[in-house]
Amino acid sequence: METVRLTGMAHGGDAVGHLSDGRAVFVGFAIPGEVVHVEVTTDKPRWARARLLEVLEPSADRVAPPCPYYGTCGGCRLQHIAGQRQAQLVGQVVAEQLQRLGGVDNPVVAETVRPADYGYRSRARFAVDRAGRLGFRKAASHDIVAVERCLLLDEATQTAREAAGDRWTGATEVEVRSGVRGAAAIVDVVAKPRGRPALPPGELAVTRRGGGPPLRGDPVVTESVAGMDFRVSPGSFFQANRAGAEALVALVCRAVAAGDRVLDLYAGVGLFARALAAKGAEVTAVEAGAAAATDARHNLSDLPPSSAAVGQDLSSSAAVGSGPARVVRAPVERYLAEAAANGTQADVVVLDPPRRGAGTAVVADLVRVARGTIVYVACDPAALARDARALLAAGWRLTEAVPVDQFAQTAQIEVVATFTPAR
Ligand SMILES: C[S@@+](CC[C@H](N)C(=O)[O-])C[C@H]1O[C@@H](n2cnc3c(N)ncnc32)[C@H](O)[C@@H]1O
């Protein structure tokens, strides 16, 4: 057993301190500033992981976690910390990642935007245990803890989870989602690839992941963000927190003026593209997923026509739309390589890549196409930091990073970062 004073927070939600031999130690469920007793569970030459045994000097920000599954379920990591302090720690993690992994000196990290503490999720992916019950994986484990009520879900999504029931033997995962209109369960079935999973009683729409006719009802939901409606098909991504999505839209829109030629990369169903076009920008939305690109075309189809959107028409029939927003169904890698090669220029490029980030090849083409501002919406500050390093090397600078703590209680952090040419 060791006594440790915790001094910071690591990406992932563990508090960090030092053992008596000087190695960094990561401790879950502790808070920077606390003095704790720990037992080392993982010993490495330069660092260690330890289990919290006792809090000797508790932080004033320590609160009683409201969820009975907390500590067992791997979803939440921060319920023991008051909301305001979580927001502050999120900002510190973002700054630390940008400095250490991104090589950004004194990054300007704005105050964290935090839309809600609990009851915010409009979708959740449940694992299925051997008895067919829905639950979440335990931390660092494949074991599943059955969860009847998750405090992160909004009311409609908790209702949909209850309607989905706990008789999913044969399924591996069940995603439950709800929109402002419609709710659905999207099921992954591996045990019976061609079989039909037993449906729960009631009317909840059910469909299989990966396409095919719905098993029951209409699994397409309508989402609404900042007064705009979006069709979201079962195979399409949509932000899991409606108020969070609204905050992201507002931050992305700040960088764009009417008349700007804007590229919206990794566009999903057109969340940012629609808001930017409504602001008077000429937008080209690039999305690889078939379902999302089809939804985006639908979601952008009622905008009033105007002149041209960004740059060239991709040779394929994938580019559709001649109004203020058009949708290109293509991998960003291919689209940008072609755009860079034929001299396309955009005033603003918005990118919202998957968790792994954009990568150096995309950044290399991105900086040939972007003229004024790059707005990077990141769901992992570490991936953002790696891409920031490549942007800095290419002569850009980070003007501001705004953490959006839309997954309160968890270690997941969203960031909207703005880059401009350094010259
Ligand atoms: C994090 S989501 C963002 C969607 C959208 N910006 C939003 O906020 O709703 C990332 C999107 O990128 C798409 N995607 C992933 N890899 C891609 C690639 N290489 N090229 C184009 N789109 C990709 C996914 O299908 C998904 O819709």
The ligand as an SDF file (V2000), in Angstrom:
LIG
                    3D

 27 29  0  0  0  0  0  0  0  0999 V2000
  -18.1120   11.5570  -36.2840 C   0  0  0  0  0  0  0  0  0  0  0  0
  -19.2120   11.3350  -37.6550 S   0  0  0  0  0  0  0  0  0  0  0  0
  -19.6130   13.0170  -37.9960 C   0  0  0  0  0  0  0  0  0  0  0  0
  -20.8600   13.2650  -38.7940 C   0  0  0  0  0  0  0  0  0  0  0  0
  -21.3720   14.6920  -38.8510 C   0  0  0  0  0  0  0  0  0  0  0  0
  -20.3420   15.6760  -38.9900 N   0  0  0  0  0  0  0  0  0  0  0  0
  -22.2340   15.0020  -37.6450 C   0  0  0  0  0  0  0  0  0  0  0  0
  -21.7890   15.7550  -36.7760 O   0  0  0  0  0  0  0  0  0  0  0  0
  -23.3640   14.5070  -37.5670 O   0  0  0  0  0  0  0  0  0  0  0  0
  -18.1260   10.8520  -38.9280 C   0  0  0  0  0  0  0  0  0  0  0  0
  -18.7720   10.5630  -40.2520 C   0  0  0  0  0  0  0  0  0  0  0  0
  -17.7160   10.3160  -41.2060 O   0  0  0  0  0  0  0  0  0  0  0  0
  -18.0770    9.2360  -42.0430 C   0  0  0  0  0  0  0  0  0  0  0  0
  -16.7850    8.6760  -42.4810 N   0  0  0  0  0  0  0  0  0  0  0  0
  -15.9440    7.8630  -41.8230 C   0  0  0  0  0  0  0  0  0  0  0  0
  -14.8180    7.6470  -42.5310 N   0  0  0  0  0  0  0  0  0  0  0  0
  -14.9450    8.3780  -43.6620 C   0  0  0  0  0  0  0  0  0  0  0  0
  -14.1000    8.5980  -44.7850 C   0  0  0  0  0  0  0  0  0  0  0  0
  -12.8990    8.0300  -44.8630 N   0  0  0  0  0  0  0  0  0  0  0  0
  -14.5360    9.4030  -45.7680 N   0  0  0  0  0  0  0  0  0  0  0  0
  -15.7570   10.0000  -45.6990 C   0  0  0  0  0  0  0  0  0  0  0  0
  -16.6010    9.8180  -44.6570 N   0  0  0  0  0  0  0  0  0  0  0  0
  -16.1980    9.0190  -43.6530 C   0  0  0  0  0  0  0  0  0  0  0  0
  -18.9260    8.3390  -41.1870 C   0  0  0  0  0  0  0  0  0  0  0  0
  -19.7810    7.5510  -42.0050 O   0  0  0  0  0  0  0  0  0  0  0  0
  -19.6840    9.3520  -40.3270 C   0  0  0  0  0  0  0  0  0  0  0  0
  -20.8840    9.7230  -40.9390 O   0  0  0  0  0  0  0  0  0  0  0  0
  1  2  1  0
  2  3  1  0
  2 10  1  0
  3  4  1  0
  4  5  1  0
  5  6  1  0
  5  7  1  0
  7  8  2  0
  7  9  1  0
 10 11  1  0
 11 12  1  0
 11 26  1  0
 12 13  1  0
 13 14  1  0
 13 24  1  0
 14 15  1  0
 14 23  1  0
 15 16  2  0
 16 17  1  0
 17 18  1  0
 17 23  2  0
 18 19  1  0
 18 20  2  0
 20 21  1  0
 21 22  2  0
 22 23  1  0
 24 25  1  0
 24 26  1  0
 26 27  1  0
M  CHG  2   2   1   9  -1
M  END
$$$$
